[in-house]
Amino acid sequence: MKAAQFYGGPDIRVETVPDPAPTPDQVLVKVDAAGICGSDLHGYHRHPEKPQSPRIGGHELAGEIIEIGKDVTEHKAGTRVAIEPISPCNTCPECLNGYYNICAKLRHAGGGFAEYMVASTSNAYVLPDTVSVEGGALAEVYAVAVHAVNRATVSPGDSVAIIGSGPVGLTIAQVADVAGATSIAVLGKPDAPIQIAQEAVGAVPINVDKTDAVAAIMDWSDGRGADVVFEAVGGKANTLERATEIAAKRGRVCMVGGHGAPLTFSERFARSKELTIVWSFCYGRRGGKTEFQVAIDLLAAGKLDPSPLVTHRFQLNDISDAFAVAAGRDKHGSVKVLVLPNN
């Protein structure tokens, strides 16, 4: 089969590799759509001095089961599925309490940037007929948003500000809207992604390169600030300080983005406002089901619309171009870039 082999940094080569075969408790999936995640771009921006041992990336994916292992009973060939990429131990206290996202032995799997991949049967989620395969590829991003909204306990009537207009920020906007937020503001850049939030959920778009973001939030909130602030940028920006500045008194701040540098913030905002600051990582269980399944259920019910978020599509042979577009969002206005290995 063809697969994109990652040798480090922007060195991505489409090569022929052996076809994978499922073990007794695995399924073989023909990958129809795989998304480029922000974490994929972190590695893309690194420039190692020499090639690394190649690996097949891609952990946001959906496709069709074409073969099942001999012990698999809950799935059959021909079923469309989305793949949950994380696997916990299922025996530690965190797992048993439903918080498998913080399992000390948590494993992350990839393999979506290839024509075929294998996955444990428990990681394959059936896609209802009302969910497109592209929507299935975004299920993982929506699960992250579901968990973040649960962590921040967004309630009907809340005002929500989201720092970041990438896929995570825009999916949080949609999930917060479903949770009952009556007013949403999205701070980001360039104009194209934040306009998507305006069109999808009526969010107030705030371009941080063109506007004083704090003044804009205070104007939007009649001087109060946001009841809930989500940080969905990560990287090296000290966005925690901005989040505490635009939060309302006794508001809640949820840090979703992964940061590669230490974060600092002024106590004068957090303490004087009595803010609650929480962190959100991946997704776990809620109400007896996984948040990954909750995301699929919301997609199936038509509560979430992934179509505006998919801005670019590429074939597997053009994956280097796909990463260049995903990395150049200021130039291309990209939000979610999909690779279609079997198109």
N, C-alpha and C positions, 0 to 999 in steps of 0.2 A: 504494500500500500504506500501511498504518498503521505508524508508527514513533514511538518515544519520542525526542523531541528534547531534549537537555540544554543549557540556556542558562546554566548556572552555578549552583552551590549546589543548593538544593532546587527550583529552577525547572525542572520537567520537564513537557513538554507532548506529548501524543499527537496527532500531526498526520498529514495525508496528504502523502506525498512520492512522487516518481517511482519506479516499480519498477526495481530494479537489473537490469542485463543482464550476463551473463558475457563476459569477453574470451576469446580462443581457448584460453587455458590455465587458465580458471577454471570453477567449478561454481556453479550457482544453488541455494541451499538454502532450503527452507521450514523456518523455525525453530520447533521444537516445545517446546523448553525452554531457558531461559537463566538462569544464576545471578547473583545480586548478590554481587560480590566486595568484600573489605575495601577494595581500592584504589578501587572505585566510591564507597564511603562517604566516602573522604577528600575527594573533590570535592564530595560532597553536603553536607558540613559547612561548606564555605566559603560565604561570602555576598558575592559581588561587588557593587560599587556599581551596576553597570548590566549588562544582559543581554550574554552573550558570543555569539559566532557559534555557532549550534547544531551539535551533533554527535550521532550515534547511538552510544550506549554499548553495553556488553555483550560480554564476551570469553569467557565460559564457556558454551558452547552446543552443542546437538546438534539434528539434524533430518533431513530427507530431501532428497536431491538430486532436483530436478525438471527441471533442464536442464543440459547440459554444453556447454562451448566446443568449437569445431570441432577443436581439436588434442588434446582429452582422450581418452585410450584406456583408462586404468586405472579409470575409474568409469563408471557408467551411471545413468540416471534410475531412481528408485525405491529407491536404496540409502540406508540409514540411516547417518549419519556423525556423528562428533564433530569439531569444528574446533579445531585448534591455532592460537592467536592470534598467535604470534610468528614472524617471518620474518627469517632472517639473510642475510648476503651469500653464504655458502657458498664463499668464495674466500680469506678471511684465514686466518692460522695457527690462530687459535682455532677457527674452523669446521672446518678440515681435521683438527684433532685431536679433534673431537667435542664441543668446548665452545662450541657455537653460542649458548648462552645469554649468553655474555659477548662476543659479536661487537660491535665498535664501531659497526657500522651496523645493529644489531638494530632491527626495526620491530615495533610492537605494533598489532594491528588490533582493531576492535570491530565493532559492527553487529548484535549478537544481540538487542537489544531492539527488534525489528522483525519484521514478518511474513516477510520474505525478506532474505537477504544473500548476497553473493558471496564466494568464497574461492578461493585458488590450489589447484589439484588436489593438490599435495603437502602441503597443510595439512588435507586432508579424510581422516579415518581411519575406515575401515569399522567399524561396530558389529556384533559377532556377535549372533546371535539371543538369546543368554543375557544380553545387556546391555540394560537398558531405556534409553529415551531420556533419562530423568532421570539414570540412572547415567552416560550419555554426557556429559551436561552437567557432571557432576562430574569427568570424566576429567582436566581441566586441574588441578584442585585435587589430585587424587591424584598427578599427575605431579610437582607441587611436592613432595609428601611423599616420593615415590620418590627424587627427587634429594637431598632432605635426609638421608634414611636412608642413601643411598649416600655422601654427603659425610661423615657421622659414622661410617661403617663399623660399623653395628650388627651384632653377631654373636650367634649362639646363646648363651644364658646371661646376656646383658647385662641389667642393670637400667636402665630408661629413665624419666626424669622429663620431663614436657612442661609448659612454662609457657605457658598459653593454651588455652582450651577452645572456640575458634571452629572453623570448618571446617578450617583448616590444622592446628591442633593435634590435632583428632580424626582427621583422615586420617593424620597422622603416627603416631598411636597404632595405627591399624589396620595400617599398613605395617610398623611396628616389630614388631608381633606376628607378622606373616608372616615377618619376617627372623629371628625366633627369640628375641626378648626374653622373658625368663621372668617379669619383673615390671615393670609399668608404673604410673606415678602421673601423674595429670593435675591441675595446679594451675590453677584458674580460678574463674569466677563467671558467672552465678548457678548455682543447684543443677541446673537442668534439663540444660544441656549436659554438665556433668561426669558426671551420671548416665548419659548416653548412652555415654560412654566406659566406664563400669563395666559396662553391659549388653552392649556390643559386644565388648570384649576383656578383661573382668575387671579393668579398671584401678582403682586406688585413687583415689577422688575426694577432692580437697582443695579446699574452698572457702576462698579466700584472705581473704574478708571475715569468716569465722567462726572461722578456725583460724590458729595460728602456723605458717605454711607451712614454715619451716626446721625447726622441732621435729617437725612431722608427717613430713617427708621423712626426718629422722634416725631417727625411730621406725620408719618403713616399711623403712628400709635397714639396720636394726641398727647405726646410728651411722656407717655408711660414706659415705653419700651415693650418688648415682646414677652408674653407669658412664658414661652418656650423658645429657646434658641438652639439650633442644631449647627454644629461645625462639621462640614463635610468636604473639607479641602485637604487637610494633612500636609505632608511635605515638610518644608522648612519654615513656613510662615507662622508667626506667633499669633495665631487666630484666637487663642483662648482669651487674650486680653480684649480683643474686639467683642467676643461673645459676651463677656461679663459687662462690657460697657453698654451694650444695646439691650440687655435683659431688663425686664421690669422688676420692681421690688418684689421679693419673695418668688422670683421667677426660677425657671429651671434651665440649665445649660447641659446639653448632651454632646459630648465629644465623640464623633464617629470616625473622622479621618485619622490615618496613621501618620505620625510625625517622625521625621528623621533627625530632629534636633530638640534639645530640651525646651520645654514650655515655661514661660513665666507670666505672671499677671499681677496687677496691682490689687492689694487687699482692699483698697478704698471702695472699689465697686462691689466685690463679692461679699465682704463683711457688712458694709453699711446697708446693702440691699437684702442681706440674709439669703443669698442665692444657694440653690442646691445644684451641685455640679456632679454629673455622672459620666461614665465612659461606656461606650457600646462597642462590642466586638462580635462580629459574625451574627449568629442566630442560634437559638436553642429550641426549647419547648414552651408552649403556653396553652393552658386549657386542655391538656391531654393530647395535643397534636404538635407536630413540629411547626416552627414558624416558616419553614420552607413550604410545607403543605398549605399553611394559611395563605402564603403569597400566591400559590397556584389557585387556591379556592377563590381568592379575590379577583384574579385574572379571569377565571372561568365565569364568575358572576358578572363580569363586565364593569366591576368597580374600578379597575385599573386599566389604563390604556397605554400599552408599551409602544405603539406605532410612532408617536411623535419623537420618541427618544432615539430611534434607529435612523441615523443620518447618513450612514455610508455602509456599503456592502462590497466585499471583495471575494474573489475566488482564492483558493488555497495557493495557487501558483503566484499570486500577487500579494502575499502576506506582508512582504517588506513594505510595499506601498501602503497597505492597511495600517501598519504601525506608524509610518511616517505621518499619515493623516490623523491618526488618533493622538499622536504626540504633538501635532501642530494645530491644536484646537483654535488658537487665536487667528490663525490664517485660514483654516478650513471650516470653522464653525462646527466641528465635530462634537457629538455627544457620545452615542454608543456606536462603535464601529464593529460590524459583524464580519466574520470569515465564514464562507459557505463551502466546506470541503468537498461536497459531492454535487455541487451545482455545475 
